[in-house]
Structure formats: structure tokens, C-alpha cells
Amino acid sequence: MNTRVLSRRELNRAFLQRQQLLRREPGSAAELIERLVGLQAQAPLAAYVALWSRLENFDPAELSSLMTARQAVRASLMRATIHLVTGDDCLRLWGLVHPVADRGLRGSFGKQLAGADVDAVVAFGAELLSREPYSRARLRDVLGERWPDWDANALAYAVSYLTGTVQVTPRGVWGKTGPAALQTIESWLGRPPVPDPSIDALVLRYLAVFGPASVADVQTWSGLTKLREVVDRLRPGLRVYADEDGRELFDVPDGPLPDPGTPAPVRFLPEYDNLLLSHADRRRVNPAGRPVPLPPGNGAAIGTVLIDGDYRADWRHHRGTSLQITPHEPLTADEQQAVAAEATELLGLIGSADTPVVVGQSPK
């Protein structure tokens, strides 16, 4: 049998539909967060913009309530970066992705930790974080005093990488501020992580919302390696396609493949949305291969813009002054109008309706 080849446009529209970006849909924030296997949340307020772009009538208070009730948390998970996930998913995911944190620690601090009793440090640090939240700076001071002959900064990272922690509220709560303070997953959620979570189930969940995708794509999203054997085990129950370069792509049996001619509305995304980070081959939404050179922010003041389904502009909110859109290529008059209209809607979330929207000119 000949393998069906999916065009870039087909992959783009399938991805947008599964990410709920072809149209906003009704539903709860918790349901969508879990269906998407979390949202990138390195910036504390990024998830609010991500949900606003995907849900009908999204109210930031809904997510804030989930976080203060500890039903949703920000934790270091996929790719050893901060993701917003439901509490249940946090308990499932940590047992699968903690090897990524271990590898990241060795890569970043292996030399500084040479000769250190890392197990003893992590056990001591975990005990501290089980009692109350600690900032990494405070953790560094305590650990440095106890083990003065070792690099205190590396010790603090060892604890935060290997223990399994969440960033506690009020950080990440809409309209509030707070330090990046860490507490163990178990003490914050009142339950231990799942002892033997299913990697097969995780791969299937990824394919359902990011597929069709290659093995390399799954590994890029998760940070895990050696997933070929997992996909091969699942292969009899998967649909198999190829991309235009001949790479093998896998999909769940009921994964939607909408008509490639389906219109894609303008969508504003927060900085580093998972849409831009979750494939080894990112051309399905970033055909020009543009980097995302955004300075770190709070997640609700800067981001990227999808136009006809592709990353073609950046946005920045200058509070009290303007919402500036910077295209990477010329826009048609209709595209400029659509971008300005969606920007005005975004201001209903992050600013005020009377803030000017400025659609700039692209570089020649």
C-alpha cells in the first residue's frame, strides 16, 4: 500500500484544529489544559493568553481559581521547562519526564557538582521543600551554609531539578505577583506522583493534539529519548503517513485532518506557545524557520501572531501606550484589518479598549 503524503498545509490545518485555533470552542479551562497535555508557562501569565485564544468567553478568574485551589499548577515537566498542567497530570507526568531533568542537570552543572553527594543534597532539600516554599536564592543560601565546599548555586539547581516541584501561588495568578517559590509536588497537591505512569498513553495523548507527528517530534516536545520503540509498539493501532520529505508520521485513528483550504483566523499567542516548540520540524506553522527572539516577559505583554495559520508577526503591549504588531513580511489590506481587529479583542484581556493598535510595516 502507498503511504499517504500530507502536505505542509494539511499538517498546518490539522495542528490548528487540534489546538483549538481554527475556532474558539466552548468548554472549561481545566478540560482544555488536560486535553492539550499542558501549556508552556515559563512566563507566569502566558497560559491566560493561550487559553483566551482557544476558548469561547474565557475568564482569567477561572484559571486563577484553579491555581489557588491547587487544581492546576506550574511545574517543570516537558523539556525541563515550566508548564501549566492540571494537578492530576502533574502527578502523572513527573514520573515520566524526570529523566529529562536529570539529564539537564548533568549537562548544565555536571562540573560544578563533581565530588558532591548529590543524593544527600537532594534528600535534604526535598525535606525543606516539603515543609514550606523556598525561592531558589533562599535554597542556595541554606545549602551553601550546610555544604560550604561545594557550589551553592549548583546545589540549589540539583534540588529544584531532581526533587519534583511546583511554583506556588500567588505567582501565576492573574492580577497578583509573587516570587518563584518552590514546593514539592506531593506537599502542594497532598498526593504523591503516580508510581508507574504509562509512556504509551503519553505518546498517544501527544499525537492526538500535536499529530500527525514523527518520533523526533514526540521526543522534541517531551525531551525524552529512545521513543522509537514506544511508537513501534503502538504502530499497529496508529495511522501512518509521510510528509513531503518522506519522513514517517504517526497519528491516532480518529485524529482529524480538515480540508487544507479551511480558513485560519488571526490568532495572538503568548511568548513561546507550545504551538511553536513542540515539533522537531516546525515548518507546519513556521515555514520560514524564523527564530522566536523574544525577551522574557510575564506572558501577557509580548508574543507571536498567526496569520493564515503561520507565524508571521510579533506583538508587544506597551501598557498605557499601544499594542504594537510587527509583521515579518508584507500583509494585505485584509490581513492588516484582521490583525487589528483581533488585537483590539486581545486588549479586552490584557489592557483597555481605548489603547491604540499599531500594525507596523514589515522589513523590505
LOLUMFI-362000 format. One line per field, with one value per residue: residue in three letters; x, y, z of N, C-alpha, C in turn. Coordinates in steps of 0.02 Angstrom, whole numbers. Example, Ala and Ser with C-alpha at 12.3 -4.5 7.8 and 13.67 -1.06 7.14 Angstrom:
// LOLUMFI-362000
aa <- (Ala, Ser)
npx <- (660, 642)
npy <- (-284, -112)
npz <- (390, 354)
capx <- (615, 684)
capy <- (-225, -53)
capz <- (390, 357)
cpx <- (660, 645)
cpy <- (-165, 2)
cpz <- (390, 394)
//
This chain:
// LOLUMFI-362000
aa <- (Met, Asn, Thr, Arg, Val, Leu, Ser, Arg, Arg, Glu, Leu, Asn, Arg, Ala, Phe, Leu, Gln, Arg, Gln, Gln, Leu, Leu, Arg, Arg, Glu, Pro, Gly, Ser, Ala, Ala, Glu, Leu, Ile, Glu, Arg, Leu, Val, Gly, Leu, Gln, Ala, Gln, Ala, Pro, Leu, Ala, Ala, Tyr, Val, Ala, Leu, Trp, Ser, Arg, Leu, Glu, Asn, Phe, Asp, Pro, Ala, Glu, Leu, Ser, Ser, Leu, Met, Thr, Ala, Arg, Gln, Ala, Val, Arg, Ala, Ser, Leu, Met, Arg, Ala, Thr, Ile, His, Leu, Val, Thr, Gly, Asp, Asp, Cys, Leu, Arg, Leu, Trp, Gly, Leu, Val, His, Pro, Val, Ala, Asp, Arg, Gly, Leu, Arg, Gly, Ser, Phe, Gly, Lys, Gln, Leu, Ala, Gly, Ala, Asp, Val, Asp, Ala, Val, Val, Ala, Phe, Gly, Ala, Glu, Leu, Leu, Ser, Arg, Glu, Pro, Tyr, Ser, Arg, Ala, Arg, Leu, Arg, Asp, Val, Leu, Gly, Glu, Arg, Trp, Pro, Asp, Trp, Asp, Ala, Asn, Ala, Leu, Ala, Tyr, Ala, Val, Ser, Tyr, Leu, Thr, Gly, Thr, Val, Gln, Val, Thr, Pro, Arg, Gly, Val, Trp, Gly, Lys, Thr, Gly, Pro, Ala, Ala, Leu, Gln, Thr, Ile, Glu, Ser, Trp, Leu, Gly, Arg, Pro, Pro, Val, Pro, Asp, Pro, Ser, Ile, Asp, Ala, Leu, Val, Leu, Arg, Tyr, Leu, Ala, Val, Phe, Gly, Pro, Ala, Ser, Val, Ala, Asp, Val, Gln, Thr, Trp, Ser, Gly, Leu, Thr, Lys, Leu, Arg, Glu, Val, Val, Asp, Arg, Leu, Arg, Pro, Gly, Leu, Arg, Val, Tyr, Ala, Asp, Glu, Asp, Gly, Arg, Glu, Leu, Phe, Asp, Val, Pro, Asp, Gly, Pro, Leu, Pro, Asp, Pro, Gly, Thr, Pro, Ala, Pro, Val, Arg, Phe, Leu, Pro, Glu, Tyr, Asp, Asn, Leu, Leu, Leu, Ser, His, Ala, Asp, Arg, Arg, Arg, Val, Asn, Pro, Ala, Gly, Arg, Pro, Val, Pro, Leu, Pro, Pro, Gly, Asn, Gly, Ala, Ala, Ile, Gly, Thr, Val, Leu, Ile, Asp, Gly, Asp, Tyr, Arg, Ala, Asp, Trp, Arg, His, His, Arg, Gly, Thr, Ser, Leu, Gln, Ile, Thr, Pro, His, Glu, Pro, Leu, Thr, Ala, Asp, Glu, Gln, Gln, Ala, Val, Ala, Ala, Glu, Ala, Thr, Glu, Leu, Leu, Gly, Leu, Ile, Gly, Ser, Ala, Asp, Thr, Pro, Val, Val, Val, Gly, Gln, Ser, Pro, Lys)
npx <- (42, 24, 90, 2, 40, 58, 31, 118, 24, -89, -45, -31, -164, -224, -153, -187, -326, -330, -270, -364, -372, -425, -554, -627, -684, -817, -807, -718, -578, -496, -524, -474, -338, -295, -326, -236, -118, -55, 10, 137, 223, 325, 338, 244, 108, 75, -10, -138, -160, -143, -253, -358, -352, -403, -522, -699, -764, -672, -626, -510, -519, -563, -453, -366, -436, -426, -290, -267, -343, -267, -289, -236, -68, 95, 235, 399, 418, 391, 527, 601, 554, 446, 278, 102, -10, -144, -178, -191, -127, 2, 44, 45, 136, 263, 330, 364, 441, 548, 679, 724, 749, 853, 952, 966, 1018, 1143, 1202, 1208, 1265, 1360, 1502, 1517, 1459, 1540, 1604, 1518, 1396, 1263, 1143, 1122, 1112, 996, 901, 901, 862, 736, 666, 662, 583, 466, 406, 384, 372, 517, 619, 735, 850, 847, 855, 980, 1061, 1040, 1084, 1215, 1271, 1266, 1342, 1481, 1592, 1554, 1479, 1359, 1254, 1241, 1203, 1077, 1008, 1016, 929, 807, 792, 787, 698, 560, 451, 333, 293, 234, 77, 59, 115, 87, -48, -183, -175, -103, 55, 208, 349, 458, 434, 468, 392, 374, 296, 213, 186, 120, 10, -44, -40, 55, 164, 112, 161, 196, 177, 103, 198, 158, 27, 52, 119, 16, -75, -3, 3, -131, -157, -51, -17, -28, 132, 312, 429, 539, 478, 394, 491, 557, 458, 434, 560, 612, 707, 740, 614, 572, 551, 436, 340, 345, 291, 162, 122, 34, -94, -102, -123, -26, 73, 160, 272, 307, 441, 465, 472, 416, 258, 151, -12, -159, -302, -424, -388, -417, -415, -430, -497, -372, -398, -470, -517, -405, -410, -339, -231, -176, -37, 45, 215, 326, 230, 168, 134, 235, 346, 343, 380, 505, 522, 469, 401, 268, 195, 283, 346, 451, 553, 583, 670, 615, 640, 611, 620, 621, 463, 310, 215, 96, 116, 189, 217, 177, 107, -14, -51, -159, -134, 5, 161, 189, 209, 254, 197, 180, 136, 130, 104, -29, 5, 15, -31, 77, 104, 218, 249, 328, 334, 262, 89, -75, -210, -329, -277, -208, -317, -385, -290, -281, -411, -417, -317, -375, -475, -392, -345, -451, -427, -294, -273, -340, -487, -473, -341, -221, -201, -66, -15, 130, 253, 323, 493, 588)
npy <- (-60, 113, 246, 380, 545, 691, 861, 1014, 1112, 1035, 975, 1089, 1137, 1028, 1029, 1156, 1139, 1038, 1103, 1193, 1313, 1349, 1387, 1467, 1371, 1308, 1264, 1206, 1282, 1192, 1068, 1091, 1120, 996, 914, 964, 922, 1007, 1178, 1282, 1377, 1459, 1596, 1681, 1721, 1673, 1567, 1618, 1701, 1604, 1519, 1609, 1628, 1510, 1470, 1496, 1645, 1657, 1677, 1754, 1735, 1606, 1520, 1570, 1533, 1393, 1379, 1434, 1346, 1236, 1147, 1162, 1181, 1256, 1184, 1109, 1014, 941, 945, 996, 1120, 1253, 1210, 1236, 1133, 1018, 968, 828, 786, 831, 743, 627, 653, 686, 569, 517, 612, 648, 597, 686, 804, 759, 733, 863, 929, 868, 907, 1047, 1074, 980, 985, 1074, 1001, 894, 771, 803, 749, 715, 647, 655, 793, 820, 746, 814, 942, 914, 881, 1005, 1077, 1010, 1057, 1196, 1333, 1379, 1503, 1493, 1564, 1575, 1440, 1413, 1485, 1416, 1286, 1312, 1353, 1236, 1147, 1205, 1183, 1153, 1205, 1320, 1370, 1272, 1166, 1208, 1207, 1071, 1018, 1080, 1032, 891, 853, 865, 980, 1116, 1283, 1391, 1474, 1650, 1672, 1674, 1692, 1784, 1958, 1965, 1960, 1873, 1786, 1668, 1535, 1375, 1216, 1046, 929, 832, 884, 1003, 965, 866, 732, 591, 579, 480, 312, 224, 277, 276, 272, 244, 292, 428, 459, 434, 532, 646, 633, 648, 784, 853, 789, 735, 660, 641, 521, 593, 716, 691, 666, 789, 873, 816, 801, 679, 530, 393, 348, 279, 140, 138, 198, 105, -4, 40, 53, -40, 6, 133, 266, 287, 402, 503, 643, 782, 770, 638, 587, 479, 487, 481, 444, 457, 349, 420, 549, 713, 773, 909, 995, 1064, 1188, 1254, 1402, 1498, 1591, 1748, 1734, 1775, 1732, 1687, 1722, 1598, 1493, 1325, 1287, 1329, 1259, 1120, 1021, 933, 965, 1113, 1174, 1166, 1267, 1368, 1406, 1481, 1460, 1544, 1609, 1633, 1768, 1827, 1934, 1883, 1891, 1931, 1852, 1906, 2018, 2013, 1924, 1806, 1806, 1722, 1714, 1672, 1545, 1534, 1579, 1742, 1868, 1974, 2027, 2162, 2230, 2388, 2451, 2560, 2637, 2578, 2439, 2351, 2283, 2188, 2145, 2010, 2003, 2075, 2122, 2095, 2212, 2162, 2068, 2152, 2220, 2115, 2076, 2193, 2195, 2078, 2108, 2214, 2143, 2065, 2163, 2178, 2082, 2101, 2238, 2397, 2448, 2566, 2579, 2617, 2523, 2471, 2427, 2382, 2410, 2285, 2225, 2268)
npz <- (0, -39, 54, 119, 78, 167, 145, 187, 214, 245, 364, 440, 454, 519, 639, 691, 709, 807, 910, 942, 873, 754, 774, 913, 1050, 1154, 1329, 1477, 1562, 1632, 1570, 1440, 1464, 1511, 1401, 1306, 1357, 1446, 1452, 1388, 1506, 1551, 1562, 1683, 1658, 1535, 1501, 1513, 1401, 1304, 1329, 1311, 1173, 1128, 1189, 1201, 1270, 1376, 1545, 1646, 1785, 1801, 1776, 1873, 1989, 1980, 2001, 2130, 2203, 2190, 2089, 1967, 1914, 1902, 1841, 1823, 1686, 1538, 1426, 1528, 1562, 1622, 1636, 1629, 1704, 1742, 1912, 1924, 1805, 1831, 1930, 1856, 1753, 1804, 1843, 1719, 1649, 1728, 1700, 1603, 1672, 1753, 1656, 1606, 1718, 1733, 1614, 1627, 1752, 1784, 1800, 1908, 2009, 2028, 2132, 2234, 2353, 2285, 2304, 2443, 2458, 2382, 2452, 2575, 2532, 2477, 2591, 2655, 2561, 2569, 2679, 2670, 2551, 2455, 2384, 2247, 2276, 2417, 2447, 2396, 2486, 2607, 2576, 2537, 2657, 2731, 2654, 2625, 2543, 2416, 2260, 2287, 2207, 2108, 2189, 2232, 2111, 2085, 2181, 2143, 2012, 2026, 2125, 2102, 2088, 2114, 2059, 2174, 2208, 2253, 2125, 1952, 1961, 1900, 1901, 2017, 2105, 2139, 2211, 2126, 2199, 2267, 2299, 2353, 2241, 2300, 2429, 2399, 2322, 2399, 2372, 2316, 2171, 2028, 2032, 1925, 1786, 1620, 1477, 1348, 1346, 1359, 1238, 1146, 1186, 1152, 1011, 981, 996, 938, 824, 648, 680, 691, 762, 806, 827, 939, 1034, 1038, 1091, 1219, 1274, 1303, 1259, 1145, 1100, 992, 1004, 1081, 995, 891, 957, 972, 842, 768, 802, 752, 632, 486, 401, 279, 268, 156, 135, 148, 276, 406, 479, 621, 687, 790, 776, 760, 732, 675, 506, 433, 288, 186, 136, 231, 313, 415, 557, 615, 753, 914, 1009, 1163, 1219, 1166, 1148, 1151, 1023, 939, 979, 986, 895, 803, 670, 627, 526, 493, 554, 549, 420, 368, 453, 559, 701, 871, 937, 1068, 1208, 1381, 1464, 1552, 1499, 1459, 1386, 1273, 1120, 988, 821, 727, 558, 434, 481, 498, 578, 573, 623, 763, 926, 1042, 1196, 1249, 1395, 1427, 1319, 1182, 1075, 987, 829, 738, 582, 489, 357, 208, 229, 168, 136, 189, 280, 369, 423, 486, 581, 659, 710, 789, 879, 949, 1015, 1098, 1184, 1268, 1360, 1411, 1423, 1392, 1304, 1236, 1202, 1079, 928, 834, 680, 613, 481, 376, 367, 221)
capx <- (0, 60, 79, -24, 85, 22, 65, 128, -40, -132, -19, -46, -235, -236, -123, -227, -390, -320, -252, -422, -354, -465, -609, -634, -735, -839, -777, -684, -505, -465, -530, -430, -269, -280, -327, -176, -61, -22, 27, 201, 208, 387, 314, 190, 40, 69, -67, -200, -166, -152, -322, -402, -352, -430, -586, -751, -782, -626, -621, -449, -534, -572, -388, -341, -468, -396, -223, -270, -371, -217, -313, -189, -4, 151, 289, 450, 399, 417, 588, 626, 531, 385, 215, 41, -46, -190, -145, -189, -75, 67, 61, 59, 190, 329, 362, 387, 489, 603, 745, 744, 778, 918, 999, 979, 1062, 1211, 1228, 1219, 1302, 1399, 1569, 1512, 1436, 1587, 1625, 1465, 1349, 1202, 1086, 1113, 1088, 927, 858, 895, 823, 667, 636, 646, 529, 404, 377, 363, 403, 582, 646, 799, 901, 847, 879, 1052, 1093, 1037, 1127, 1284, 1294, 1274, 1397, 1519, 1645, 1525, 1448, 1292, 1205, 1231, 1165, 1007, 979, 1009, 867, 748, 786, 778, 650, 491, 423, 288, 299, 172, 42, 19, 145, 46, -119, -199, -184, -62, 125, 239, 413, 460, 448, 459, 373, 370, 232, 172, 162, 74, -52, -70, -38, 119, 162, 94, 224, 213, 134, 109, 228, 116, -30, 77, 131, -49, -103, 34, -18, -200, -161, 6, -4, 20, 199, 365, 459, 581, 433, 373, 550, 569, 408, 440, 628, 632, 741, 728, 542, 556, 523, 367, 299, 341, 244, 95, 111, -25, -155, -94, -121, 42, 76, 227, 271, 331, 511, 469, 475, 359, 218, 104, -71, -211, -351, -478, -360, -448, -375, -476, -481, -318, -424, -508, -489, -374, -413, -282, -228, -120, -12, 95, 283, 345, 174, 187, 123, 297, 402, 328, 399, 573, 512, 418, 378, 195, 169, 337, 379, 511, 604, 603, 677, 568, 689, 575, 647, 573, 413, 264, 169, 36, 137, 229, 204, 180, 43, -27, -91, -172, -106, 78, 194, 209, 217, 260, 158, 204, 91, 161, 47, -49, 29, -7, -18, 115, 113, 273, 249, 392, 327, 205, 21, -126, -254, -375, -240, -197, -380, -399, -242, -301, -473, -402, -278, -424, -505, -342, -341, -503, -398, -231, -266, -403, -513, -454, -270, -212, -170, -22, 11, 188, 273, 372, 558, 589)
capy <- (0, 176, 288, 446, 602, 750, 924, 1059, 1145, 987, 969, 1152, 1141, 976, 1053, 1211, 1114, 1001, 1151, 1236, 1379, 1365, 1425, 1460, 1322, 1310, 1214, 1233, 1288, 1130, 1017, 1105, 1112, 925, 886, 986, 897, 1065, 1237, 1312, 1431, 1487, 1662, 1662, 1735, 1652, 1522, 1656, 1720, 1542, 1496, 1659, 1617, 1444, 1457, 1547, 1681, 1639, 1724, 1739, 1713, 1533, 1489, 1590, 1491, 1327, 1380, 1444, 1285, 1184, 1101, 1173, 1202, 1269, 1138, 1093, 949, 927, 983, 1026, 1189, 1261, 1201, 1237, 1070, 1003, 933, 757, 775, 841, 680, 576, 670, 690, 503, 503, 660, 667, 587, 746, 849, 730, 745, 934, 948, 845, 948, 1116, 1082, 920, 1002, 1105, 952, 838, 757, 818, 695, 744, 613, 683, 861, 819, 722, 868, 995, 891, 887, 1076, 1098, 977, 1094, 1263, 1354, 1413, 1528, 1461, 1602, 1554, 1371, 1417, 1508, 1363, 1231, 1335, 1354, 1167, 1116, 1263, 1166, 1140, 1262, 1326, 1379, 1206, 1125, 1230, 1181, 998, 1005, 1100, 989, 820, 838, 866, 1038, 1163, 1353, 1400, 1538, 1685, 1678, 1643, 1709, 1846, 2018, 1961, 1947, 1833, 1759, 1600, 1493, 1304, 1168, 980, 911, 794, 926, 1054, 933, 821, 664, 576, 565, 412, 275, 189, 304, 243, 311, 234, 338, 496, 467, 439, 598, 694, 627, 672, 858, 880, 747, 680, 681, 591, 504, 651, 768, 673, 674, 861, 900, 789, 800, 610, 499, 322, 335, 238, 75, 150, 208, 41, -46, 67, 59, -75, 43, 202, 281, 305, 446, 531, 714, 793, 750, 566, 566, 442, 522, 437, 479, 417, 330, 469, 616, 749, 802, 953, 1017, 1114, 1254, 1283, 1467, 1502, 1660, 1776, 1716, 1801, 1682, 1714, 1704, 1527, 1447, 1258, 1281, 1344, 1225, 1050, 976, 939, 1001, 1162, 1211, 1164, 1332, 1417, 1383, 1519, 1441, 1603, 1601, 1673, 1803, 1870, 1938, 1856, 1937, 1899, 1809, 1943, 2082, 2002, 1858, 1795, 1812, 1678, 1743, 1615, 1485, 1534, 1630, 1794, 1933, 1976, 2080, 2187, 2277, 2442, 2467, 2630, 2673, 2548, 2370, 2356, 2220, 2194, 2090, 1989, 2006, 2119, 2098, 2126, 2257, 2121, 2039, 2205, 2234, 2059, 2080, 2248, 2177, 2029, 2144, 2250, 2093, 2047, 2217, 2166, 2038, 2123, 2310, 2434, 2451, 2628, 2578, 2614, 2465, 2494, 2373, 2411, 2388, 2232, 2243, 2256)
capz <- (0, -39, 112, 101, 92, 191, 129, 244, 228, 281, 432, 474, 473, 569, 702, 717, 734, 869, 961, 952, 847, 694, 802, 986, 1065, 1223, 1373, 1536, 1558, 1657, 1518, 1385, 1488, 1514, 1333, 1271, 1397, 1475, 1412, 1406, 1555, 1579, 1583, 1729, 1635, 1465, 1491, 1507, 1331, 1266, 1337, 1280, 1100, 1112, 1222, 1199, 1331, 1430, 1601, 1684, 1852, 1801, 1785, 1939, 2039, 1976, 2030, 2203, 2231, 2178, 2038, 1912, 1942, 1856, 1863, 1773, 1660, 1471, 1407, 1590, 1564, 1661, 1602, 1668, 1696, 1797, 1967, 1907, 1756, 1863, 1965, 1805, 1707, 1835, 1840, 1652, 1621, 1773, 1670, 1565, 1721, 1773, 1602, 1603, 1774, 1718, 1560, 1647, 1815, 1798, 1825, 1974, 2057, 2033, 2201, 2283, 2369, 2259, 2336, 2510, 2450, 2358, 2508, 2624, 2501, 2472, 2658, 2665, 2517, 2588, 2736, 2651, 2488, 2456, 2322, 2234, 2312, 2487, 2448, 2385, 2548, 2658, 2555, 2539, 2726, 2754, 2616, 2601, 2495, 2351, 2227, 2315, 2154, 2078, 2237, 2230, 2049, 2092, 2218, 2104, 1953, 2040, 2178, 2079, 2123, 2080, 2080, 2212, 2202, 2202, 2059, 1901, 1971, 1864, 1942, 2077, 2094, 2190, 2191, 2100, 2257, 2251, 2349, 2321, 2211, 2348, 2484, 2372, 2298, 2450, 2346, 2284, 2099, 2007, 2033, 1863, 1733, 1554, 1423, 1289, 1350, 1347, 1167, 1113, 1201, 1111, 941, 974, 993, 901, 766, 639, 700, 687, 826, 826, 853, 1007, 1077, 1046, 1137, 1287, 1299, 1313, 1204, 1134, 1096, 932, 1024, 1104, 937, 856, 995, 960, 770, 741, 815, 729, 561, 466, 343, 265, 249, 87, 132, 156, 346, 429, 529, 655, 711, 821, 724, 750, 726, 619, 453, 398, 220, 189, 118, 287, 334, 481, 579, 652, 823, 953, 1056, 1210, 1203, 1172, 1150, 1129, 951, 905, 1010, 1001, 840, 777, 608, 645, 466, 485, 574, 542, 359, 355, 501, 598, 773, 910, 979, 1113, 1275, 1429, 1490, 1600, 1462, 1438, 1358, 1212, 1093, 916, 786, 671, 504, 390, 511, 502, 619, 525, 656, 836, 957, 1106, 1229, 1289, 1438, 1429, 1260, 1119, 1060, 925, 791, 691, 533, 461, 284, 192, 240, 126, 173, 228, 336, 418, 457, 531, 636, 703, 745, 842, 930, 990, 1060, 1149, 1233, 1317, 1411, 1441, 1428, 1389, 1236, 1201, 1185, 1006, 896, 781, 638, 581, 415, 377, 335, 148)
cpx <- (44, 41, 55, 25, 43, 63, 75, 63, -88, -110, -34, -118, -253, -211, -166, -294, -381, -300, -307, -407, -386, -529, -608, -693, -756, -805, -741, -610, -471, -467, -481, -356, -250, -279, -263, -112, -20, -8, 95, 188, 270, 374, 250, 119, 28, 7, -133, -212, -178, -224, -372, -407, -388, -501, -636, -760, -737, -622, -558, -463, -543, -505, -358, -370, -440, -328, -225, -301, -325, -242, -274, -126, 45, 210, 338, 439, 430, 474, 620, 610, 464, 324, 158, 3, -98, -151, -138, -133, -5, 91, 76, 124, 259, 366, 389, 444, 546, 672, 770, 777, 847, 971, 1017, 1025, 1134, 1242, 1247, 1266, 1346, 1467, 1566, 1493, 1483, 1611, 1573, 1421, 1279, 1141, 1071, 1085, 1015, 880, 848, 851, 750, 631, 618, 585, 463, 368, 348, 397, 470, 594, 713, 856, 905, 874, 955, 1089, 1096, 1085, 1200, 1313, 1307, 1332, 1440, 1572, 1619, 1490, 1375, 1239, 1189, 1191, 1091, 973, 970, 944, 806, 738, 761, 723, 580, 454, 372, 308, 232, 142, 64, 53, 101, -28, -131, -210, -143, 11, 152, 304, 407, 482, 427, 436, 365, 299, 187, 145, 112, 8, -82, -73, 29, 111, 144, 157, 244, 169, 151, 140, 189, 59, -7, 89, 66, -82, -68, 9, -88, -203, -103, 18, -39, 92, 248, 389, 502, 538, 413, 431, 566, 521, 420, 508, 655, 668, 718, 653, 523, 525, 451, 321, 291, 292, 172, 74, 49, -91, -153, -105, -51, 39, 150, 219, 302, 405, 521, 475, 411, 324, 166, 46, -119, -265, -403, -452, -389, -397, -421, -452, -426, -340, -464, -477, -461, -374, -348, -287, -165, -101, 37, 165, 294, 285, 197, 177, 189, 355, 398, 341, 473, 572, 453, 388, 303, 163, 221, 377, 444, 567, 627, 616, 625, 610, 656, 610, 597, 526, 368, 212, 107, 55, 175, 213, 208, 110, 41, -72, -97, -136, -32, 103, 222, 218, 228, 216, 189, 154, 131, 105, 34, -29, 0, 2, 13, 121, 168, 273, 319, 392, 267, 138, -25, -169, -303, -340, -226, -261, -396, -353, -262, -364, -459, -360, -324, -458, -456, -337, -396, -479, -341, -226, -333, -422, -491, -379, -262, -178, -130, 5, 68, 200, 325, 438, 555, 638)
cpy <- (62, 216, 357, 500, 662, 812, 965, 1093, 1098, 979, 1032, 1153, 1087, 999, 1108, 1187, 1079, 1046, 1202, 1308, 1395, 1402, 1415, 1414, 1329, 1256, 1247, 1237, 1223, 1075, 1028, 1097, 1038, 894, 903, 962, 957, 1120, 1263, 1373, 1457, 1558, 1652, 1673, 1710, 1610, 1559, 1677, 1658, 1517, 1544, 1648, 1553, 1432, 1514, 1578, 1663, 1695, 1707, 1714, 1637, 1499, 1508, 1547, 1420, 1326, 1389, 1384, 1225, 1129, 1109, 1201, 1217, 1229, 1126, 1022, 938, 975, 1016, 1101, 1192, 1254, 1209, 1172, 1063, 966, 858, 743, 784, 776, 625, 590, 668, 623, 485, 548, 677, 649, 647, 796, 824, 743, 819, 957, 928, 889, 1018, 1123, 1023, 936, 1031, 1055, 892, 831, 770, 756, 720, 712, 642, 754, 862, 795, 777, 924, 976, 896, 960, 1096, 1063, 1014, 1161, 1282, 1389, 1442, 1493, 1498, 1582, 1483, 1371, 1437, 1452, 1306, 1250, 1337, 1283, 1132, 1171, 1246, 1153, 1202, 1268, 1334, 1312, 1161, 1143, 1205, 1106, 982, 1022, 1056, 919, 804, 828, 920, 1075, 1234, 1373, 1469, 1583, 1695, 1641, 1657, 1778, 1903, 2017, 1950, 1904, 1805, 1689, 1554, 1422, 1264, 1100, 968, 879, 839, 978, 1023, 884, 748, 652, 568, 492, 371, 243, 213, 273, 291, 302, 283, 409, 508, 474, 506, 652, 692, 656, 747, 891, 843, 771, 704, 623, 573, 561, 707, 753, 684, 747, 891, 879, 799, 730, 583, 426, 305, 295, 172, 82, 157, 143, -7, -25, 64, 22, -37, 114, 207, 306, 345, 461, 605, 721, 777, 675, 541, 531, 480, 474, 477, 430, 403, 382, 540, 653, 776, 848, 971, 1070, 1184, 1287, 1349, 1463, 1574, 1683, 1755, 1745, 1749, 1714, 1693, 1629, 1481, 1379, 1247, 1288, 1300, 1149, 1002, 986, 978, 1049, 1198, 1210, 1230, 1388, 1399, 1420, 1501, 1498, 1584, 1645, 1713, 1852, 1874, 1910, 1909, 1901, 1855, 1845, 2011, 2074, 1932, 1857, 1796, 1761, 1714, 1690, 1553, 1484, 1591, 1684, 1863, 1922, 2032, 2099, 2238, 2326, 2471, 2542, 2669, 2643, 2472, 2369, 2287, 2232, 2136, 2073, 1992, 2050, 2084, 2132, 2172, 2217, 2090, 2092, 2220, 2178, 2059, 2134, 2230, 2127, 2061, 2183, 2203, 2073, 2100, 2211, 2121, 2071, 2198, 2344, 2444, 2514, 2632, 2574, 2549, 2490, 2434, 2402, 2384, 2333, 2257, 2228, 2200)
cpz <- (0, 22, 90, 123, 111, 175, 192, 264, 265, 353, 472, 498, 524, 638, 732, 744, 801, 927, 974, 930, 780, 714, 878, 1001, 1138, 1264, 1431, 1524, 1579, 1604, 1462, 1405, 1488, 1444, 1295, 1306, 1422, 1425, 1436, 1450, 1589, 1603, 1623, 1704, 1564, 1454, 1484, 1435, 1288, 1270, 1305, 1204, 1080, 1138, 1210, 1268, 1390, 1482, 1640, 1755, 1856, 1812, 1853, 1994, 2039, 2010, 2106, 2238, 2222, 2132, 1973, 1942, 1885, 1882, 1806, 1749, 1591, 1455, 1468, 1592, 1601, 1616, 1652, 1653, 1751, 1852, 1952, 1856, 1785, 1896, 1915, 1768, 1740, 1831, 1772, 1630, 1668, 1744, 1630, 1612, 1743, 1719, 1596, 1658, 1758, 1663, 1581, 1707, 1833, 1828, 1896, 2028, 2064, 2105, 2253, 2294, 2350, 2292, 2404, 2506, 2430, 2414, 2559, 2596, 2495, 2538, 2673, 2625, 2531, 2644, 2716, 2585, 2501, 2387, 2310, 2269, 2385, 2494, 2440, 2449, 2600, 2639, 2556, 2609, 2752, 2719, 2585, 2549, 2425, 2324, 2248, 2261, 2121, 2124, 2235, 2167, 2052, 2128, 2176, 2042, 1972, 2090, 2151, 2118, 2081, 2102, 2111, 2196, 2260, 2135, 2009, 1908, 1940, 1913, 2006, 2058, 2151, 2166, 2161, 2157, 2244, 2311, 2315, 2294, 2263, 2403, 2460, 2353, 2349, 2429, 2314, 2209, 2085, 2000, 1967, 1806, 1665, 1503, 1358, 1288, 1336, 1272, 1128, 1126, 1160, 1039, 931, 966, 956, 835, 703, 651, 696, 758, 851, 855, 925, 1055, 1089, 1096, 1209, 1317, 1311, 1251, 1198, 1133, 1034, 952, 1050, 1044, 897, 892, 981, 887, 745, 751, 790, 654, 544, 401, 329, 252, 180, 79, 143, 227, 366, 485, 557, 683, 745, 769, 709, 745, 666, 570, 412, 328, 225, 169, 173, 308, 404, 503, 611, 725, 855, 1006, 1104, 1187, 1215, 1182, 1123, 1054, 913, 927, 1009, 945, 824, 711, 618, 586, 458, 508, 565, 480, 343, 403, 544, 671, 808, 960, 1027, 1181, 1325, 1456, 1539, 1566, 1437, 1410, 1293, 1186, 1018, 886, 729, 621, 450, 415, 522, 548, 572, 558, 730, 862, 1024, 1133, 1270, 1332, 1440, 1367, 1196, 1122, 991, 894, 739, 643, 510, 385, 269, 203, 190, 169, 216, 289, 390, 457, 507, 591, 685, 743, 802, 897, 977, 1039, 1115, 1203, 1285, 1373, 1448, 1451, 1431, 1317, 1199, 1187, 1109, 984, 836, 743, 597, 512, 421, 348, 261, 132)
//
